[in-house]
Amino acid sequence: TMGLRKLDRGNWLRIDYESYYVFHEARDFLLQKKHAECLQVLPEGEQACEELMREVVDFLTDRYPESFRIVHNNGLRNVRNEMTKEEFSLQRPFDCHPLEMCVRLAMEDFNILIQSEFTRQHLLQASATLFPAGWRLRERIGKSVTDLHGPVPLWESKLSGPVEHYFNRLDETSQMERSSLFMQTKPDDRSLADLLFVQGTSDFFPGNLSTLLPQFFIVRRERQTFRRLPKSKAIVFTVKTSIQPLTDLSRTERLTLAEEIKRWPADIATYKGRDIWQTAVLGFCEGK
C-alpha cells in the first residue's frame, strides 16, 4: 500500500548536478526568509540531528568526493561544499544547526521520527522541510506521523497500523524508498522558492483558471527514503523534490503519468486537486 521498494545504500542521497545550483539558491532563500516555517527541532530530536548530520557528511564526502570534502583549518574539521564554496564546522560551536547543515549540503529535506515510550507511535521530533507539499511544519511538529486528523495524508494511505508495523521492523541495514507525485501550475512570474514552498493545497494552483493549460503545468515528484540511525535508533525520512514541465514528457511518460493519476484513491485525488486539473492534464497526456 505504501509502494515501498528496497533502497541500495549507495543511493541514499542524490545530487543532480544540472539543478543543484538553482535549488540551492531557493533553499538558501527559504532558510533566510522563512526559517521557523522550514526548520523545527524539539529537545527530544537534538541528539538524533547531530547523528544525522555526521551520517549525511560521511555519505556525501564518500559518494561525491569531488563535490564534498573534509578540510582542516587551525586544527578544526570542516566539511567543504566545492560547488558553493561553503564550509561548515563539524564540531561545536556549529556554524548552524546540524539539521540545517544537512539541508544546506544535500538536496533532500529531512525528518526525524522517534518512537514515543508512552504511545509507541513515531512522533516527528525534528524536521527541515524547505519544500513542503501542501502542509505546515509548525502544525505537524511533535505529532504522530500517522495522525489522521492532520490536513495531509502524509503516507497517502489511511493504513496507520501497517505504517507503524513497518517502522518497527526497519533496522539499520534495511533502507526503503517510495515515490509520490503532485501536479502544480507555474505562472510565469513565480520563483522557484515560491513554487516549491507550498503550505496550503490551494497554493499548488495560484492565479486564475487560464493557467490550467498544459504549458503551465509541472509534474512535481517526491523521492522519499526511510532508514534507521544506528545510535539513536531514530527513523530518518528524507524527501527529495524534483520538477519537470508537463510538456517536456515523452509520449510514453505521458501515458504512464495518466495511468498513475487515474489510480489514486478518492481521498488522495481530492487532496491533490485532481478534479481541478484532470481535464487539462489527462486530455494532454492521452492526446485527446
C-alpha positions as CSV (number, residue, x, y, z in Angstrom):
1,T,0.0,0.0,0.0
2,M,2.9,2.4,0.7
3,G,4.6,1.3,-2.6
4,L,7.9,0.7,-0.8
5,R,11.0,-0.6,-2.6
6,K,14.3,-1.7,-1.2
7,L,16.9,1.0,-1.4
8,D,20.5,0.4,-2.2
9,R,22.6,2.1,0.5
10,G,24.8,3.8,-2.1
11,N,21.8,5.7,-3.4
12,W,20.5,7.2,-0.1
13,L,21.1,10.8,-1.1
14,R,21.3,12.1,-4.6
15,I,22.9,15.1,-6.2
16,D,21.5,16.3,-9.5
17,Y,24.3,18.5,-10.8
18,E,22.2,20.2,-13.5
19,S,19.8,21.5,-11.0
20,Y,21.9,21.8,-7.8
21,Y,22.7,25.5,-8.0
22,V,19.2,26.8,-8.7
23,F,17.7,24.5,-6.0
24,H,20.5,25.5,-3.5
25,E,19.7,29.2,-4.2
26,A,16.0,28.5,-3.5
27,R,16.8,26.6,-0.3
28,D,19.1,29.4,0.9
29,F,16.4,32.0,0.3
30,L,13.8,30.0,2.2
31,L,16.1,29.4,5.2
32,Q,16.7,33.2,5.3
33,K,13.1,34.3,4.9
34,K,11.1,31.5,6.5
35,H,13.4,29.8,8.9
36,A,10.9,28.9,11.6
37,E,8.5,27.6,9.0
38,C,11.2,25.4,7.4
39,L,13.1,24.1,10.4
40,Q,11.7,22.8,13.7
41,V,13.6,20.8,16.3
42,L,12.2,19.6,19.6
43,P,14.5,18.8,22.5
44,E,13.9,15.1,22.0
45,G,15.3,15.4,18.5
46,E,18.6,17.2,19.1
47,Q,20.8,14.2,19.6
48,A,19.5,12.4,16.5
49,C,20.0,15.6,14.5
50,E,23.7,15.6,15.3
51,E,24.0,11.9,14.5
52,L,22.1,12.5,11.2
53,M,24.5,15.4,10.3
54,R,27.5,13.1,10.6
55,E,25.8,10.4,8.6
56,V,25.0,12.9,5.8
57,V,28.5,14.3,5.8
58,D,30.1,10.9,5.7
59,F,27.8,9.8,2.9
60,L,28.3,12.9,0.7
61,T,32.1,13.0,1.1
62,D,32.3,9.3,0.2
63,R,29.8,9.2,-2.6
64,Y,30.6,12.6,-4.2
65,P,34.2,13.3,-3.2
66,E,34.7,15.8,-6.0
67,S,31.9,18.0,-4.5
68,F,32.2,17.5,-0.8
69,R,35.3,17.0,1.2
70,I,36.7,17.3,4.8
71,V,39.2,20.1,5.3
72,H,41.2,21.1,8.3
73,N,41.5,24.7,9.4
74,N,43.5,25.6,12.5
75,G,43.2,22.0,13.8
76,L,39.4,22.1,13.3
77,R,37.5,19.8,10.9
78,N,35.1,21.4,8.4
79,V,33.1,20.0,5.6
80,R,33.5,22.0,2.4
81,N,31.0,22.2,-0.4
82,E,33.1,22.6,-3.5
83,M,30.1,23.6,-5.6
84,T,29.1,26.6,-3.5
85,K,32.5,27.1,-1.7
86,E,30.7,27.0,1.7
87,E,32.3,25.4,4.8
88,F,30.7,24.2,7.9
89,S,32.3,23.3,11.2
90,L,32.0,19.6,12.2
91,Q,32.4,20.3,15.9
92,R,30.8,22.7,18.4
93,P,30.2,25.5,18.2
94,F,28.5,24.6,14.9
95,D,28.1,27.3,12.2
96,C,24.4,26.5,12.0
97,H,22.1,23.8,13.5
98,P,23.2,20.3,12.4
99,L,19.9,19.7,10.7
100,E,20.2,23.0,8.8
101,M,23.7,21.8,7.7
102,C,22.1,18.7,6.2
103,V,19.7,20.7,4.0
104,R,22.3,23.2,3.0
105,L,24.6,20.4,1.7
106,A,22.1,17.8,0.4
107,M,19.1,18.2,-2.0
108,E,16.8,16.3,0.4
109,D,14.6,17.6,3.1
110,F,15.0,15.6,6.4
111,N,12.5,14.4,9.0
112,I,13.4,12.7,12.3
113,L,10.8,10.3,13.8
114,I,11.3,8.9,17.3
115,Q,9.1,6.4,18.9
116,S,7.2,7.6,22.0
117,E,7.8,5.4,25.1
118,F,4.2,6.0,26.1
119,T,2.1,5.6,22.9
120,R,4.6,3.6,20.9
121,Q,3.8,5.8,18.0
122,H,6.5,7.5,16.0
123,L,6.5,11.3,16.5
124,L,8.0,14.0,14.3
125,Q,10.7,15.4,16.6
126,A,12.7,17.3,14.1
127,S,12.3,18.4,10.5
128,A,14.0,20.6,7.9
129,T,11.3,20.8,5.2
130,L,12.0,23.5,2.7
131,F,9.8,22.1,0.0
132,P,6.5,21.1,1.8
133,A,3.8,19.7,-0.5
134,G,0.7,21.2,1.0
135,W,1.3,21.1,4.7
136,R,2.6,23.3,7.5
137,L,5.6,22.1,9.6
138,R,4.6,24.1,12.6
139,E,1.3,22.2,12.8
140,R,3.0,18.8,12.3
141,I,6.0,19.0,14.6
142,G,5.7,16.7,17.7
143,K,2.7,14.9,16.2
144,S,2.4,11.3,15.2
145,V,3.1,10.7,11.6
146,T,0.0,8.5,11.3
147,D,-2.2,11.2,12.9
148,L,-5.2,11.1,10.6
149,H,-6.5,14.4,11.8
150,G,-3.8,16.3,10.1
151,P,-4.6,18.1,6.8
152,V,-2.4,15.8,4.8
153,P,-2.4,12.0,4.5
154,L,1.4,12.1,4.8
155,W,1.7,8.5,3.8
156,E,-1.1,8.8,1.2
157,S,-2.7,5.9,3.0
158,K,-5.1,5.5,5.8
159,L,-3.4,2.4,7.0
160,S,-1.7,3.8,10.1
161,G,-1.3,0.3,11.6
162,P,0.8,-1.1,8.8
163,V,3.0,2.1,8.8
164,E,3.8,1.7,12.5
165,H,4.4,-2.1,11.9
166,Y,6.8,-1.3,9.1
167,F,8.7,1.3,11.2
168,N,9.1,-1.3,14.0
169,R,10.6,-3.8,11.5
170,L,13.0,-1.3,9.9
171,D,16.6,-1.9,11.1
172,E,19.9,-0.2,10.5
173,T,20.7,-2.4,7.5
174,S,17.3,-2.1,5.7
175,Q,16.5,1.1,3.8
176,M,13.4,1.7,1.7
177,E,12.2,4.2,-0.8
178,R,8.9,5.2,-2.4
179,S,7.8,7.9,-4.8
180,S,4.9,10.3,-4.9
181,L,3.8,13.0,-7.4
182,F,1.7,16.1,-7.5
183,M,0.6,18.4,-10.3
184,Q,1.2,22.1,-10.0
185,T,0.8,25.2,-12.1
186,K,3.6,27.6,-12.7
187,P,2.5,31.1,-13.7
188,D,5.4,32.9,-15.5
189,D,6.2,35.2,-12.6
190,R,6.6,32.5,-9.9
191,S,10.0,32.0,-8.4
192,L,11.4,28.5,-7.8
193,A,11.4,29.1,-4.0
194,D,7.7,30.1,-4.1
195,L,6.9,27.2,-6.4
196,L,8.4,24.6,-4.1
197,F,7.3,26.0,-0.7
198,V,3.6,25.0,-0.7
199,Q,1.9,25.1,2.7
200,G,-1.8,25.0,1.5
201,T,-3.2,22.8,-1.2
202,S,-4.7,25.8,-3.0
203,D,-1.1,27.1,-3.5
204,F,-0.5,24.3,-5.9
205,F,-2.8,26.3,-8.3
206,P,-2.4,30.0,-7.8
207,G,-3.8,32.5,-10.3
208,N,-6.9,32.1,-12.3
209,L,-8.3,29.2,-14.5
210,S,-6.4,30.5,-17.5
211,T,-3.3,28.9,-16.1
212,L,-4.9,25.5,-16.3
213,L,-3.4,24.9,-19.7
214,P,-0.8,22.1,-20.4
215,Q,2.0,24.6,-20.9
216,F,1.6,25.9,-17.3
217,F,1.7,22.6,-15.6
218,I,4.6,21.0,-13.9
219,V,5.0,17.5,-12.5
220,R,6.3,17.6,-9.0
221,R,7.9,14.4,-7.9
222,E,9.0,13.3,-4.4
223,R,11.5,10.6,-3.8
224,Q,11.2,9.5,-0.2
225,T,13.6,7.3,1.7
226,F,13.4,5.7,5.2
227,R,16.3,4.4,7.3
228,R,17.1,4.0,10.9
229,L,20.1,5.7,12.6
230,P,22.4,3.3,14.3
231,K,22.9,5.1,17.6
232,S,19.7,6.9,18.5
233,K,17.5,4.4,16.6
234,A,15.6,7.3,15.2
235,I,14.0,6.9,11.8
236,V,15.1,9.4,9.1
237,F,12.5,10.1,6.4
238,T,14.0,12.1,3.5
239,V,12.1,13.8,0.7
240,K,13.9,14.9,-2.5
241,T,11.7,17.1,-4.7
242,S,12.2,17.5,-8.4
243,I,10.0,19.2,-11.1
244,Q,9.5,18.8,-14.8
245,P,7.3,20.8,-17.2
246,L,4.4,18.6,-18.3
247,T,5.1,19.4,-21.9
248,D,8.6,18.0,-21.6
249,L,7.3,14.5,-21.0
250,S,7.7,11.9,-23.8
251,R,4.6,10.2,-25.2
252,T,5.3,7.1,-23.1
253,E,5.9,9.2,-20.0
254,R,2.6,11.0,-20.5
255,L,0.6,7.7,-20.8
256,T,2.4,6.3,-17.7
257,L,1.6,9.6,-15.8
258,A,-2.1,9.4,-16.8
259,E,-2.4,5.8,-15.6
260,E,-0.8,6.7,-12.2
261,I,-3.1,9.7,-11.7
262,K,-6.2,7.6,-12.5
263,R,-5.2,5.0,-9.9
264,W,-5.2,7.5,-7.0
265,P,-7.7,6.7,-4.2
266,A,-10.5,9.2,-3.8
267,D,-9.0,11.0,-0.7
268,I,-5.6,11.4,-2.3
269,A,-7.2,12.7,-5.6
270,T,-9.1,15.3,-3.6
271,Y,-6.1,16.4,-1.6
272,K,-4.1,16.7,-4.8
273,G,-6.8,18.7,-6.6
274,R,-7.4,16.2,-9.4
275,D,-10.9,17.5,-10.1
276,I,-9.5,20.9,-10.8
277,W,-7.0,19.8,-13.5
278,Q,-7.8,16.3,-14.7
279,T,-9.5,17.5,-17.9
280,A,-6.5,19.6,-19.0
281,V,-3.8,17.1,-17.8
282,L,-5.3,13.8,-18.8
283,G,-6.5,15.2,-22.0
284,F,-3.0,16.3,-22.9
285,C,-1.4,13.1,-21.7
286,E,-3.8,10.9,-23.6
287,G,-3.7,13.1,-26.7
288,K,-7.4,13.9,-26.6
